[in-house]
């Protein structure tokens, strides 16, 4: 089954170029930048708070994967 989805699960990352324009490329970043990109491009406090909640959950989940309820509930 996962082979059928492999094309959709390829890692992508967003990075600014020297002029500050954002580009999407294949791969992963050594240091994540998603939350800072949201703030830099004016997505607002509600989106920022939700992104931080997901980040906190993911960090905890990686340390304790058995607990994953409630991450996307308001």
N, C-alpha and C positions, 0 to 999 in steps of 0.2 A: 504494500500500500504506500509506504513512504516514498518509493521510487516514482510513483505517479505524481507526488506532490513536490518532488525535489526542485523543480524549476520555480515553484512559488516560495520555497523556503531558502533560497540563496541569500546569503547575508549581503546587505547593502549599507553603505554609510554616506552621510552628508558631510561635506567639508567645504569651508570657504577657500577661494583661491586668493592670490596675492592682492586682488582688487576688492575682496570681500564678497564676491558673488558665490552663491552656493552651488555645489555640484554633487550629484549622486554618482557613486562608483561602487563596483563590487568590492566586498571585503568587510573587515571589521576594524574598529578603531582601538588602539591600545588604551586610550582614555576617552570615555564617552562624552558626548557634547550635546545630546538631545535637549536637556532641560535648559541649558544656556542658550541654545538656538531658539527655543520657544520664547524666552524672555527678550532676546535681542530683536526678534521680529514681531513683537507686539501681540502675542497670542492671548495675553490677559492673565489676571490673577487666578481665575477659576481653572483654566487649563494648566497653569503652572502648579497649582496646588494638587491637582489630580495626578500630574506627572510625578511630582515628588512623592505622593502616596504610593504610586505603583513602584517607583524606584526603591522606596523604603521596604515595601513588601518583598520585592524581588531580592534585595540584599538579605533580608531575613530568611526568605525561602531557600536561598542557596545554602544558608547555614543550617536551616531546619526544614527540609522539604516536605515533611508530613503535614505542616500547617499552611493551608493556602486558601482558607475561606475569607470572604469579605474584601478582597483587594479592590474590586471595581464598584463596590456599593458606595453610594454617597454618604 
